[in-house]
Amino acid sequence: MDNKLIAHVRKNTDDTWATPHFLLDHLYVTAKMAGEFASKFGSKEWGNAVGLTHDAGKSRLEWQQYLRLKSGYFDEEAHLEGKPGKMPHAIHGAKLVEEFHGKGIGRILSYCIAGHHAGLPDWSPAEGTGRASLEFQLTQVKNLEEIDQSILERIKLSKPSMIPRQFSKELDMALWIRMLYSCLVDADFLDTESYMDQEKADARGGYCSIPELLERLSRFNKELDETSEDTPVNQIRRSVRKKCIEMAKEPPGFFSLSVPTGGGKTLSSLTFGLEHAKIHNLDRIIYVIPYTSIIEQNADVFRKALGDDQVVEHHSSLDEEDSTPKSRLAAENWDAPVIVTTSVQFFESLFAAKSSRCRKLHNIANSVVVLDEAQLVPVDYLAPILGTMQLLVDHYNVSFVISTATQPAFGERIVDGKAFKGLSNIREIMGDEADVRKLYDSLKRVRVELPEDFHTPSSWEEIADELKQYKQVLCIVSDRKSCRELHKLMPKGTYHLSALMCGQHRSEIIEIIRNKLKNKETVRVISTQLVEAGVDFDFPVVYRALAGLDSIAQAAGRCNREGKISELGKVVVFVAPKKPPSGILRKAADTTCSILSATQQRDPLEYSIFTDYFSELYWKANSLDVKGIISLLKPEPQDCGIYFRTAAERFRIIDDSRQKTILIRYGEGDKLIDILKFKGPDRSLLRKLQRHTVNVYNEEFNLMRQRGSIEEVQPGIYALTSSIEYSKDIGLMVDEISFDPEDLIQ
């Protein structure tokens, strides 16, 4: 092979051209790394094959001439195929492997190679991707004989001997291809980075080992035990953690951690994860959390325990100044030992097609994944999510910890004579059902008062009159309109919490509320359900509008949380004048009525009730795969047709097509918006502004724009024109307009 063939070029700091990155070197290093990554799931030779072939198309004379511009200079960005006007090279390697290895092995490799810049493609135009489909692209490739002959010989010799196993139907092959793709794009990125930006490459790694982190956590837990009050609740938290240490010896697989709210699940699950990883030689802990508000809280705890530089947060609300350069690099491919991320980031990545989203996937293999507040896994996507989780356990050496006070019915079972294809062999960390029931009884800190009639609502005026009787009370309702209506009826000084307040505003109000509770001052709060998961409030009295049993239990977790009230805390469930939003939230409330009406004497916080509740809720759902993700990713037998790109577009836990983001002139947001308006965007500035955003639905956005309330401060970026339409009490002042009430949650 001619070593003068070039893969990449870059300029030095003095504006001179550096020695080129030779194609032969790049192919060999990428193949070696991709093979090492893929060896974690028994596919080393497949990783080698995609790495060796991915840039074969760059050896063509036409591409080498294109790299060297007519002026005689180089194009530093020639290799970035996804950018407009760049010459394609990936599809030539994809065509080669199909010709050399056949449409079985070759087709699998071609998906990865064709998409290593532009993203995993759909097979055919059948789903509307047209010219972007792999089928169409392959027909357009000509002149393969122009590819360097020595590369052709090596590609022929790199043919994998066989697939690593017999694939099951549905999601198995698509996940394996996506994992191979992840190995390729990460290896390609890393080797390119080592040439283009050595300083950035040198900043990677350097984290503590799993045993070192476990030692730090053990010291932290010991100090916490020695300095905390010896209350019954703290004694139970220590026993939960001890049980986690014992169960960590169990072989990898599925675990459930069923502990009532306030029982210390956060540190206990981290303890289990590190112990389990050390014993079974796993690489990392990935902590998956439903809301960014809880991420910030939990990540702070982890940093105190493990060190500021040992925990990587990966979520959209992260301020760039709150992370180190090293942690930002790790967030690209999750190569740190402790990752804290959102459910949206984790699950959408498992079904993603873009190289930037898929790059980290191979680092999920050989890991412990903790699903915190697991009952919030979206029902509409439950079938593909559970199917993928099962595959990760079966074939990628992943252990899952399903951690929640309200354990969802994820296990395999028969419901009304039909098989529910859930997860197999889930082991409960806290013991058998009798042990768990005993734990729940020992942590009973509230009594729940249910309405006498589940079908007769109370008026907001009646609820307000009841709430006024208490010095400290939290009331949670199911939508933001109800939140505002009830808040208007409350005494001055009552706090309001909803998603129409920007993140910075909510955080400040939550901190004020905590301090007032601690100081035993008068504090009344009206909130949407955003406080139900992970916000550490400790009220003596909590009211909850009728909702799903899991929401009622989570609301109860904000009452007498530390068990310091001599008698039980008081949780009142009431029937609101407005039903919960249509869709899954209303079905959840209806299921609660069904379960509790059938057995009037049953405690709504009883551990065993949640299996019945979730089983019935899943049965009532219109579909557990509402967007048909499984059918898109199930290979068509005649041509291995898989629709990666369409599946990725449809798998959206948060449907941002129905929403617009508005920047809010609150606090520092006012200054940051002006900087953005006059100096333009940069990554650091936009990260800071994420704490000053509110999402509104398209109808509200259009209404606000028509009346001049918002302006386009940069192309596609909108902000409030002034702070007049943002209240320090209730947030963004949107007019309530007529559309689906499901749109008004939180």
Buried (B, 14 or more C-beta within 10 A) or exposed (E): BEEEBBBBBBEEEEEEEBEBBBBBBBBBBBBBBBBBBBBBBBBBBBBBBBBBBBBBBBBBEEBBEBBBEEEEEBBBEBBEBBEEEBBBBBBBBBBBBBBBBEEEBBBBBBBBBBBBBBBBBBBBEEBEBEEBBBBBBBEEBEEBEEBBEEBBEBBEEBBBEEBBEEBEEBBBBBBBBBBBBBBBBBBBBBBBBBBBEEEEBEBBEEBBEBEBBBBBBBEBBEEBBEEEEEEEBBEBBBBBBEBBBEBBEBEBBBBBBBBBBBBBBBBBBBBBBBBBBBBBEBBBBBBBBBBBBBBBBBBBBBBEBBBEBBBBBBBEBBBBEBBEEBBBBBBBBBBBBBBBBBBBBBBBBBBBBBBEBBBBBBBBBBBBBBBBBBBBBBBBBBBBBBBBBBBBBBBBBBBBBBBBBBBBBBBBBEEEEEEBBBBEEBEBBBBEEEBBBBBBEBBBBBBBEBBEEBEEBBEBEEBBEBBEEBEBBBBBBBBBBBBBBBBEBBEEEBBBBBBBBBBBBBBBBBEEBBEBBEEEEEBBBBBBBBBBBBBBBBBBBBBBBBBBBBBBBBBBBBBBBEBEBEEBBBBBBBBBBBBBBEBBBBBBBBBBBBBBEEEEEBBBBBBBBBBBBBBBBBBBBEEBBBBBBBEBBBBEEEEBBBBBBBBBBBBBBEEEEBBBBBBBBBBEBBEBBEBBBEEEBEEEBBBBBBBBBBBBBEBBBEBBBEEEBBBEBBEEBBBBBEBEBBBEEBBBBBEEEEEEBBBBBB
